Amino acid sequence: MKIFDIVIIGGGPIGIACGLEAQKKELSYLILEKGPIVNSLYNYPVNMQFFSSSEKLEINEIPFISKEAKPRRSEALEYYRRITTSNKLNINLFEKVTKVSKGEDKFTIVSNKNTYKSNHVIIATGFYDIANMLNVIGENLPKVSHYYNDPHFYAGQKLAIIGASNSAIDAALECYRKGAEVTLIIRGKEVGQRVKYWVRPDIINRIEEGSIKAFYNSTVKEILEDKIIINTKNREITIQNDFVLALTGYKPNFTFLEQIGISFSNDGKKIPSYNKETMETNIKGVYLAGVICGGMETHKWFIENSRIHAKIIVKAVLERGKKV
Ligand SMILES: Cc1cc2nc3c(=O)[nH]c(=O)nc-3n(C[C@H](O)[C@H](O)[C@H](O)COP(=O)(O)OP(=O)(O)OC[C@H]3O[C@@H](n4cnc5c(N)ncnc54)[C@H](O)[C@@H]3O)c2cc1C
């Protein structure tokens, strides 16, 4: 069996950056991605616009040209796909890694299709696969989704959106403008402070003029086929409802990391242990790259500030002399 210098788990922007860097330094590597190329971006809302300008999303100094300063999802898909194909990256798509174990000096990586051996493993699995659940009755109804895609679907419908951060606010404005009757259910006392500075005034004005209804200091008690029950500060309210978008954030697959033996901070943030100089975890030879490094602090890392992880890790691998 071939032994790779590095197996990279996750073919998001940062996994791809790691593959490119490994290729540049003539290391043998394989990227394993459970979906299509940049699967998380593929599953973002169809009209989504990045908050970063395109040059901040560039990897390996390959120019990213977009029509507007801040690119759209479709342009980012084009960019990362072209990088992957034109550089002939060694990537296996639709192949999910289920287990990583360490032998004496090599790793065994098991996927749903095959088994591989490597000297080093990079985990770049992001945080977009597991939604933070509301844990209320009715959350499993087909009308409830934790992912938002296209506003057209909600035209003429009574849509409740739970959350107050960028994803929830973007969805609320977009769906309202395509004819949905939008109600926002917000746990805190205001629209999130991290909402993009050019979007926040728009949502606040729509709420103040009554175009979008908002319940602050409120949580969902129960979701029924045609209604939703909300606990507000003073009383329980029942409103008519056709669809629910629970956009309350996502979290990394901690079970996967635990199974590998990676430890976490125990302050509630669940930040995985790693050395900032090398990105190596408490398991020698296993490195973290990309947004997964933030644990529950999913806003801390993004493409802009984590693309550097690729260079840091490959340098550390080379200094180690390829072998663990
Ligand atoms: C709506 C939204 C907007 C954003 N806008 C910006 C922005 O403007 N600028 C910015 O810099 N950042 C932005 N971010 C943050 C950042 O873009 C993303 O989180 C980015 O995708 C992170 O890249 P990544 O490679 O670390 O993780 P991901 O892109 O999430 O890649 C992880 C990959 O790992 C794969 N995977 C997971 N588990 C396995 C497994 N077991 N086996 C194989 N493959 C697996 C997944 O399918 C996925 O493709 C945004 C995030 C969201 C949600």
Ligand as a Chemical Component Dictionary entry (heavy atoms), coordinates in Angstrom:
data_LIG
# 
_chem_comp.id                   LIG 
_chem_comp.type                 NON-POLYMER 
_chem_comp.pdbx_formal_charge   0 
_chem_comp.three_letter_code    LIG 
# 
loop_
_chem_comp_atom.comp_id 
_chem_comp_atom.atom_id 
_chem_comp_atom.alt_atom_id 
_chem_comp_atom.type_symbol 
_chem_comp_atom.charge 
_chem_comp_atom.model_Cartn_x 
_chem_comp_atom.model_Cartn_y 
_chem_comp_atom.model_Cartn_z 
_chem_comp_atom.pdbx_ordinal 
LIG C1  C1  C 0 -22.778 31.715 5.118 1  
LIG C2  C2  C 0 -21.301 31.850 5.339 2  
LIG C3  C3  C 0 -20.599 32.916 4.792 3  
LIG C4  C4  C 0 -19.219 33.033 4.941 4  
LIG N1  N1  N 0 -18.566 34.097 4.390 5  
LIG C5  C5  C 0 -17.215 34.180 4.514 6  
LIG C6  C6  C 0 -16.480 35.264 3.934 7  
LIG O1  O1  O 0 -17.034 36.170 3.338 8  
LIG N2  N2  N 0 -15.134 35.290 4.081 9  
LIG C7  C7  C 0 -14.451 34.322 4.745 10 
LIG O2  O2  O 0 -13.233 34.372 4.825 11 
LIG N3  N3  N 0 -15.116 33.311 5.321 12 
LIG C8  C8  C 0 -16.480 33.226 5.227 13 
LIG N4  N4  N 0 -17.165 32.213 5.824 14 
LIG C9  C9  C 0 -16.407 31.284 6.632 15 
LIG C10 C10 C 0 -15.628 30.322 5.716 16 
LIG O3  O3  O 0 -15.824 30.670 4.387 17 
LIG C11 C11 C 0 -16.128 28.993 5.664 18 
LIG O4  O4  O 0 -16.394 28.506 6.915 19 
LIG C12 C12 C 0 -15.112 28.173 4.853 20 
LIG O5  O5  O 0 -15.838 27.254 4.128 21 
LIG C13 C13 C 0 -14.053 27.539 5.731 22 
LIG O6  O6  O 0 -13.187 26.740 4.986 23 
LIG P1  P1  P 0 -12.650 25.343 5.534 24 
LIG O7  O7  O 0 -11.906 24.741 4.389 25 
LIG O8  O8  O 0 -11.948 25.526 6.837 26 
LIG O9  O9  O 0 -13.955 24.510 5.875 27 
LIG P2  P2  P 0 -15.122 24.026 4.884 28 
LIG O10 O10 O 0 -15.225 24.888 3.703 29 
LIG O11 O11 O 0 -16.324 23.823 5.720 30 
LIG O12 O12 O 0 -14.570 22.619 4.368 31 
LIG C14 C14 C 0 -14.629 21.465 5.113 32 
LIG C15 C15 C 0 -14.852 20.318 4.147 33 
LIG O13 O13 O 0 -14.657 19.093 4.841 34 
LIG C16 C16 C 0 -15.580 18.145 4.323 35 
LIG N5  N5  N 0 -15.704 17.095 5.330 36 
LIG C17 C17 C 0 -16.233 17.182 6.574 37 
LIG N6  N6  N 0 -16.147 16.000 7.217 38 
LIG C18 C18 C 0 -15.531 15.144 6.361 39 
LIG C19 C19 C 0 -15.165 13.774 6.456 40 
LIG N7  N7  N 0 -15.391 13.056 7.568 41 
LIG N8  N8  N 0 -14.572 13.171 5.387 42 
LIG C20 C20 C 0 -14.317 13.904 4.252 43 
LIG N9  N9  N 0 -14.664 15.207 4.105 44 
LIG C21 C21 C 0 -15.252 15.823 5.164 45 
LIG C22 C22 C 0 -16.844 18.965 4.079 46 
LIG O14 O14 O 0 -17.690 18.351 3.149 47 
LIG C23 C23 C 0 -16.265 20.275 3.576 48 
LIG O15 O15 O 0 -16.168 20.345 2.166 49 
LIG C24 C24 C 0 -18.529 32.059 5.677 50 
LIG C25 C25 C 0 -19.216 30.985 6.240 51 
LIG C26 C26 C 0 -20.596 30.873 6.086 52 
LIG C27 C27 C 0 -21.321 29.710 6.729 53 
# 
loop_
_chem_comp_bond.comp_id 
_chem_comp_bond.atom_id_1 
_chem_comp_bond.atom_id_2 
_chem_comp_bond.value_order 
_chem_comp_bond.pdbx_ordinal 
LIG C1  C2  SING 1  
LIG C2  C3  SING 2  
LIG C2  C26 DOUB 3  
LIG C3  C4  DOUB 4  
LIG C4  N1  SING 5  
LIG C4  C24 SING 6  
LIG N1  C5  DOUB 7  
LIG C5  C6  SING 8  
LIG C5  C8  SING 9  
LIG C6  O1  DOUB 10 
LIG C6  N2  SING 11 
LIG N2  C7  SING 12 
LIG C7  O2  DOUB 13 
LIG C7  N3  SING 14 
LIG N3  C8  DOUB 15 
LIG C8  N4  SING 16 
LIG N4  C9  SING 17 
LIG N4  C24 SING 18 
LIG C9  C10 SING 19 
LIG C10 O3  SING 20 
LIG C10 C11 SING 21 
LIG C11 O4  SING 22 
LIG C11 C12 SING 23 
LIG C12 O5  SING 24 
LIG C12 C13 SING 25 
LIG C13 O6  SING 26 
LIG O6  P1  SING 27 
LIG P1  O7  DOUB 28 
LIG P1  O8  SING 29 
LIG P1  O9  SING 30 
LIG O9  P2  SING 31 
LIG P2  O10 DOUB 32 
LIG P2  O11 SING 33 
LIG P2  O12 SING 34 
LIG O12 C14 SING 35 
LIG C14 C15 SING 36 
LIG C15 O13 SING 37 
LIG C15 C23 SING 38 
LIG O13 C16 SING 39 
LIG C16 N5  SING 40 
LIG C16 C22 SING 41 
LIG N5  C17 SING 42 
LIG N5  C21 SING 43 
LIG C17 N6  DOUB 44 
LIG N6  C18 SING 45 
LIG C18 C19 SING 46 
LIG C18 C21 DOUB 47 
LIG C19 N7  SING 48 
LIG C19 N8  DOUB 49 
LIG N8  C20 SING 50 
LIG C20 N9  DOUB 51 
LIG N9  C21 SING 52 
LIG C22 O14 SING 53 
LIG C22 C23 SING 54 
LIG C23 O15 SING 55 
LIG C24 C25 DOUB 56 
LIG C25 C26 SING 57 
LIG C26 C27 SING 58 
# 
